């Protein structure tokens, strides 16, 4: 049951037309109910708030969860419509993401029985393998806003300021339910004590460890890195799941190309044979290659793309990837 102060605050925010404040207080009431063991009521309140936010975002030009003030320099917001079916994943990774989505959709039942749904995820793997897309998919599947943490606004050279800004981000995580995405997470999560470490970043990492461990919100926190080997070991146990993203195998390459090119490719192509030319490319590089095939087909006014057209573009992308690959 909401307290008298919360009820008064709800009425005042409604009278003032302050939607963001109204929804924040409603989510605080939901969190209070969850702590009392009233999981079903808490989930119903959160669902009502999420539904109201989605409805309002469709009918207004400015999203209700748009960061304001200092938060505008720390967070960028979007409302993705991506779905898990849009991704080409290996079976294990697809099941891991499906499990996160299922647990979030049944959070009320889990909370009623003293269990917590997965909501803190660490993603690692080479660039272009779908880590950023995953954050968009989680937001799209769950009907939540996606908040991307802007590292250029978060990390400063002034002592104590980065940790203070990080506290603002976690306050938003607690107050406004959404998917919060920390890309290039190794910028703040690198090991304490490595050669190029500085005292300020050690303090930032310690602050992050404390904040994520103390966080009891209903938001989803997603951190992604291309360099898991330099992350501090203490981070891994703060996350509910650690998900590995690898380069697509031949079957997934064939599936992605077929899905992307089917409407403009010649009939009965040997997709498995074509896929061999794309081995070693990331998901993002394969998408770019497929899009280049589509553009070339349209510009040259061709009726369809041939196997040689597709293989040629894949080999071009492979050569380009090799040229820019880091050398030891």
N, C-alpha and C positions, 0 to 999 in steps of 0.2 A: 504494500500500500504506500502510495506517495506521501511524503511528509507534508505538513501544512506549508512549510517554506517553499517546497517544490511546486505545490499546487498554486501558490500565489505567484511564483516566478513564471509558471506556465501561462497563467491568465494575463500577467503583465506583458510578457513577450508577445502573446497573441494580440493584445490590445495595441501594442506599439507597432505591430506588423513586422516584428523581428523574427523571421522564419528560422534563421540559422540558430538563434538563441533558443527558440521553441523546441527545435529538434534535438539540440544538445541536451536540454533538460530532460526531454522524453527518453533519450538514450541513457541518461544517468539513472532515471527511474527504472529502466529495464535492467541495468547493471545491478541496482539495489535488489530488485526482485530475484535475479539470478543468484546473488549471494545468500539470499534467504532460502534458496532451494526451490523457488517457484519458477522452474525452467520453462514450462509451457507459457506462462504469462509473459516472461521476459522475451521469449522468441516471438510471441504474438505482437508485443510492443515494437520490437525491432523490425518485424516485417511490415507493420503499419507505417513506421517512419521511412523505411526504404521505399515502400510503394509511393508514399507522398512525395519523396524527393524525386523519384523517377518521373512522376506525373508532372511535377512542377518544372523539371528540367526540360520536358518536351514543350511546355506551353510558355516558357519565358526565354528571352535571349541570353540572359546571364545565369549560369548554373548556380543553384543555391549553395553548393559546397565550394564555390570559388574562393580560394584563399585571399584574404585581405590583409592590409597592413604589412607587418614584417614577414608574415607567412607567405606573402606573394613572392618574396625573393627566395623562399626555401622550397616551395611546392608548386608544381604545375599540375593542373587537373584536366582530365578528359573522361568521356563516357563511352568506352569502347563497346562495340557490338560483336566482337570476335567470339568464336565458338571453338570448342575443343576439336570438332570435326574439321576445322580449317587447318589443323596442324598434322604433319606427317611424323609420327613418333614410333619408337620401338614399343613393343608390347608392355614391358615393365614400366617405362616412363608414363605411358598412357594410363595404365592402371593406377599408378601413384597419384597422378593428377585427378583422375576420376574419383579416387578415394577422398581427396581433399574436398572436392566439390560435393560429394555425397554427404560427408560429415558436416559441412557448412549448412547444407539444406536441411539436415536433421539435427541441428545444434540444440534445439529445445529438448528433444528426447534424451540426448546425451547429457545435457546439463542437469536434467531432472534426476538422472541416475549417478550424479557425481563425476561425470566424465567430461573431458574438454575436447572439442573438435580441433583438428589440426589447423593451425593458422600462422605458424612461423616457419618459413621455408627458405632454405639456402640452395641456390642453383649454381652449378659450376660446369664449365666446359668451354670449348673453343668458341671464338666469335662467330656469330651468324647461325648458331645451332638451335635458336628458338627460346632463349631465356627471357628476352624482353617480350616476345610474343606471348609467353606463358602468363606474365602479369596481366596483359590485356585480356587474355582468354578467361582468367579467373574473374576479373571484373565483369566481363561480358556475360559469363555464365551465371553469375550471382546477382547481376543487376546492381552493381556497386560502382561508385566513382573510382577512377584510378588516379592516385596521387604519386607523381614521380618526384623524388627528392633531388633537388638541384644542388649538386656538389659545389658548383662555383659560388653559390650563395651560402652554403653551409660551412665550408672550410675557409677560415681566415687566418691571418698571421698574428692576430692579437691573442695574447694569453687568456684563456678562459672563455673567449667569445664563441669558439666552435662548440664547446660543450653546452653553453647557454642556448645556442641556436638549436642544438640537438634536442634539448629539453622542450623547446617550442614544438618541434616535430612530434615528439612523443605525447605532448599535451593534445595535439591535434588528433593523433592516433586514438587517444582515449575518448575524445569528445565527438569526433565525426567518423562514423564507421565507413571504411573503404578498403581498397587494396593499396598499400603503401610500398613503393618500389625503390629500393636502394640499388642503383646500377653501379658498376665499377666499385663494388663494395670493398675491395682490397685497399682503396684509398684511405679508409678509416679502420679497417680490420686487420692490418698487417701485424705480424708477430711483434710482441714487445721484446726489445733487446736486440733486434737485428741491426746490422752495421750502420745503415743509414737512418735509423730511427731517431726521433727527437722527443724530448720530454713532453712537449705539448700534445703530440699525437698519441703518446702513451696514455695521457690523461683522457683524451677523447675516447680511446678504445675502452678504457676502464669505465668511463661514463656510459658508453653504449652497452657494455656488458651488464651493468647495474640496471639500466633502464629497460632493456629487453627482458631481463629476468623478472623485474617487478611489474611489467606490463600485464594487466588483467583485462584489457579491452576486448572488444569483439571485432576489431579490425584484423585484416590479414597483412602480415609483414613479409615481404619478399625481398631477399638480398641476392644479387647475382655477381659472379666474378669469373674472369677468364684465368685467374691465377690462384687456385685453392691452396697451392703449396706454400704461399706466403701468409695465409690467414693464421691468426692466433688460434692455438688449439682449444682454448677455452670457449671460442665461439660455437664450435660444432655442437656442443651439448645444450646450447641455448635455443637451438632450432628443433622443431618437431620432426622435420624431414630434411634430409640432404639429398638433392636430386642431381644425378649426373646426366649431362647432355653431350652426346657424342655425334660424330659425323654420320650421316645416313648411310646405311648399307645399300647394296644393289637393288634389293626389293623395294626399299623406301624411295630410292631415287626414281625407279621406274614408276611407282605409284604417283609421286609428286609430278613428274613430267607428264604422265598420261592425264592426270586431273587438270593440269594447267593448260595443256595444249590440245586436248581432245577436240575441241570445237573447230580448230583450224589446222589440224594435222591430217595427213593422208590416212586413209583407212588401212586397218590391219598392219600397222607398223610393229616391228619386233622391239617392243619397249625394253625388254630385258637386255637385248644386245646394245641398244642405244645407251642404257644406263651405265654400261661399262666405261663409256667415255666421260661420265660424270663422277667416277669414284674419286674420293678425296676432297670433293667440294662440299661446302656447308649448305645447310638448308637455304640460307639467304642468297648464296651464290647461285644455287640451282634456280631459285625463283627469278633472279636477275637474268640468267641465261634464257629461261623460258620466255620472259617478257621481251627480251631482245629478238627472239625468234618471231614472236607475234608482231612486233613493230615492223620488222623487216618484211614479213609476209604482206602486211597491209600496205606499206610504202611502195613495194615493188609490184603491187596489184596482182599478186599471185593467188591462185584459188586455194592452195593449201601448202603447208610446210612438209618437206620431205625428210626422210631419215638423215640424209647427208646435211641438210640445213641445220637440223637439231644437233647432230654430232659435231659439226663445225663450230657452232656457238659454244658448246660444252668444252671443246678443246681450247677455244680462245679464253674462256673463263679460267680453265685450269692453268694455262700458261701465265695468265695475269696473276693468279693466286701464288704460283711458284715464284714469280718475280718479286713479290712483296712479302714473301714468307721470311720471318726473322731467322737470321743465321747465327749459329752458336760461335 
